[in-house]
Structures are given as structure tokens and as C-alpha cells.
Amino acid sequence: MSYYKISIDDTIVEPSPGFLVNECYNDAEFDSVFCDDIIREDNGTGLYDIIQAYYINRDNATNSGWDFNLNYDQNFNIGTQAVRLGIDFAANRNEEASITFVDDEGNVDYEDSSGNIYYPKWKANLAMRAQVSDFRFTWVINYIGSTEQLEAYVDDWDEAITGASNTCSGPPDDVFCRDYADTDDYWLHSTSLYWYGDTWTLGAGIRNVFDERPPYVDGTEYTSINRVPIVAGYDLFGRVYFLNLVWRP
């Protein structure tokens, strides 16, 4: 078991216009340090005129948490047959995944993303294996804990606004709905059976045995394709069968 805390100061970043707009308008007090980078047209339309996306110093980025690792191996006999069992377990508990910006006036913009879809509180992997003679059977379980959208980004029901991201059924009987980006616990199972010869290795297996689909989220809240979040660790392919053949001269 180990505790880690990685803190990086004064990295240079180039925020996108979308990041600046989101940080400003999702701020609970509407006093984000990024609001001054948004300039509207002065003709009464309220449209954006200039969004000043330039290089800035990110004052601090911090990630902390706990890593847990366990390995167990046991040899025993069933009758005259030797059997080797093994278990490998690894888990991570995320405590903080924060970013801090400070403007020229000393105003602090701090956001901790721990617990959202990219930094779930818990992630774990359990691999169980049994080897008998030249055969090895393996069962692997991957776990991603439930996540919640950051409170600052959650829309109230009575504040639903018009627009494609906040409508459900489409015309003519359109209704407003709220963006949603919470996820439930996610379990992924995979299995394989391998035979190891002197020069040949033959293996077959199934990834995502139970064809577990990833969670659905609103595409305006997280990076996603067809409501499926990407770069968040979820399986995007569904059940996959594989066969491996290796020859070593």
C-alpha cells in the first residue's frame, strides 16, 4: 500500500475557447478569473466578439491518492496432479485531482475533479489464474467506481434552457430536459485459456464476457461519441473473441 501526492507548479497551458467559456459560466458566483477573457459585441445581441485564448501559467495541478497491491500464489496437488493458483489485485483510491489558477489580481480559481468520470474515486483490477501442467486458465475483473458530475456543472430543472443539448423528444412536441453525466459502478470480465508447449503457444479467450456496455452520458458534458464517454477507461467494443498462436524457434 502506498500514498502518493504529485503537485506541479507553473506549467504553461493554452486553454481552448470552450474551456474559458465553461469555466466562466459554470462558476457558481460568476466571478471566475476567466470571465475577463470573454468580450461580447456591443450591439445588444450579446454574441461573443473575442475570446482571448492565450498561453497562461497554470499555478498548480495536484493529484493524490492511494495505491493498493496484493499478490498471492499457492502450489498444491490434486491427487498426483500439481496445481498452481495465483491472484493479482491492484486498486487505486483517488483523493484529489485539482487545478488552480490565480489571476493578476490574486483571485483564485480552484477546481477538484476527483470523483468525476475521468478521476473516479475507485478503480481496481483482479486477475485470478490456475495452471495445470501446460495449461493456464485466467479470469480478469476490471472495476470502475460510480462517478458524479461536478456540482458546478449540474443543471437545475427550473433552469433548463433552449438548445439542442437541452431538448429531448424533438419537434413538434419538444420538452426540456437536464444534462446528465453521472455513472454507475462498471464491471468488466475477461477470460482466457492458454496451452504452452516447447516451441508453440496456443491461446483463446473472450474480452468483455458479459458484453457490458459503457454508461451513457450527455455529449455536452463529457467527451463522448453517441453518448458513450471516451478516454475514461470504459470498453467501447463489446464482447470480443480472440485466438493467439505463437511459435518460438
N, C-alpha and C positions, 0 to 999 in steps of 0.2 A: 504494500500500500504506500502511495506517495502523494504528497501535496505539491502542487505547482502554482506559481503566480508569475506570469510573464507580463511585464509592463514596458511599453515602448513610448518614448517621448519624442515630440517634434518631428514626426515623419511628414514628408511632403506629399500631399494628395491633390488631385484635381477633381472636385465634386462635379457631378453632372447637373444640368439644369433641373432634371426631375428630382434629384436628391435635395437641391436647395428649396424647391417648391414644397416638397413633402415635409421637410424639416420645419419650414416656416408655418405652414397651415395646419400641421398636426400638433403643434405646440399648444399645450393646454391654456397658457396665458397669452398666446400670440405675441410673445416677446423674444422669439428665437433670434440668435445672433445672425442668422442667415436671411432674415426678412429684409434687411437693408440692401441685399444683393438683387432684389426684385424691384424693377421700376415699371410702373404702368403708364399707358398712354394718358395724356391729359385732355382727351376729347370727350370724356364722360362715358366711354364704353367700358372702361375697367379692364381692357385687354392688356396682356403683357407687352411691354415695349422692349425692355432689355432685361436679360437675366445674366448677371455678371458671374460666370463660372470661370474662375481663375485659380491658379495654384495657391494653396494655403498650407499652413502648418497645422497638422492635427496634433493638438497639445499632448494627448495621451491616449493610448489604446491598451487595455488591460484584459487579460484572460486568466482566470484562476479556477481551480477545482481539485478533484481527487481522482487518482487512477488506482484501480484495484486489479490485481493479477493473481491467479491461482492455477497451479499445475499439479495434477495427481496422476501417477502411473502405478499399476499393480500387475504383477505376474502371478498366475496361479494355474493349476491344472484341473481339467475336467476329465476324470479318468486318466488316461495316458496322454491326452492332448493338451499341449501348452497354449495358454490364452494370455494375451496382454491387453489390459484395458487402460484407457487414458482419458483424462478430462483437462481441457484448457479453458479457463474462464478469464475474461477481461471486461472491465466495466469502467465507465467514466461518469463522474458526477460534476456537472458544470456549475460553478458558483457565481461567476461574473464574466461577462463579455461586453465590456463597456468602451465607449468612445467619448472623449471630452474635447470640446473646442472652447477657446476663450477669445473674444474679440478684443479690439484695441482699447475699448473702454473697461475691460475686465469682466464683462458679462460671460457667465459660464453656461455652455450648452452641454449637458451630460445625458447620455442615454445608455442604459444597460439592456442588452438584447438577450440576456440569459433567460432561457425558458421559451424562446420563440422557435420557429421551425428550423432555423439554422443552428441554434445552440440549445438543443433540448437538455433538460436537466439531467436525464439519464440516457446513456447508450451502453449496450452490452453485447457480448458475443460469447456463446457457449459452444464448444466443439467436443463431441464425445466420439471415441473411436474404440474399435475392438479388432485385434489382429489375431488370426488363427492360421498358423502355417504361413503360406504365401498370400493369404487373402486379408484385406483390411476393409472394414466397414466403418463409415463415418456419417454422423448426423450433426449438422450445424444449425444453431438457432441464433438469429440476429434480432436484436430488440432496439427500438427507438421509442423513447417515452413520449407521452402525450405532451402537447405544446399549446400555449395560449398566445394569441395576438397581443402585442404590447397595448396597454390600456390607452395610450395616447392616440392609437390608430383605430380604435373601436368606434364605429358609428352608432349614435343613439338612434332608436327607432323614430323618434319625432324630428330627426334632423336629416332624414333621407332627402337627397337632392336629385333633381332630374339628371339624366345622362345614362349612357349605355351600361355603365358599371353598377347602376343602382336601380335597374328595372328588371323584372323577372319574366313576365309572360309575353311581352311584345305587344304591339298594337293589334286590334283596336282596344283590347281590354287590359291595358297595361296596369301594373301595380308596382309600387315602390318596394324595395327590399334592402336589407342591410348587407354590406360586405362581410364575409365570413372567412376567418383564417385560423380557427382552432383545429387541432388534430387529436385523434385518439391514439392509444398505445398501438404500436405497429410491430407485428411478429412475422419473421420470415424464416422458413425452414428449408434446408437443402440436405441432400443425402448423396452418397456415392459408394460404390464397391469397386475395389481395385485388386488385381492379381499381379504379383511381382515375380517375374521369372529371372533367370540369369542374364539374359540379354533383352527380353521383351517385358513391357509393362502394358497391361490392358485395363482400362477403367471405364465405367459408365455411371451416370448419375442423373439427378434431377435438381435443378435450381428452382427455388420457389415451389416446393412440392404442392402446397395447397392453393396455388395460383392467387396469392394475396395481392390485391390491388393497392396502389398507394392512395393516400387520402386525397380528397378534393378540396381545393381552396379557391377563393376568388382571385382571378388572374390580375386584378389591380392591386392586390395586397402583397403577393409574393411572386417571384419569377416562376412562371408556370407555362405549360403547353396543354391546351384543352383542359384547364382547371387542375392539372396534375403538377405539383411542385417539382422543380428540378434542382440539381446541386444541393439536395438536402438529405441524401443517403437512401432514398426510397428506391425500390426496384421498379423499373419502367418497362420491363419486357414480359412480365408474367411468367408462367411455367415454361421452363426450357429444359429439354433433354440433351445430354451430351455424351459423346463417346470418344475416348482418347486411346491412341495406340503409339507406343514409344519403343524404338529399337536402339540399343546401345551396343556398338560393335566391341 
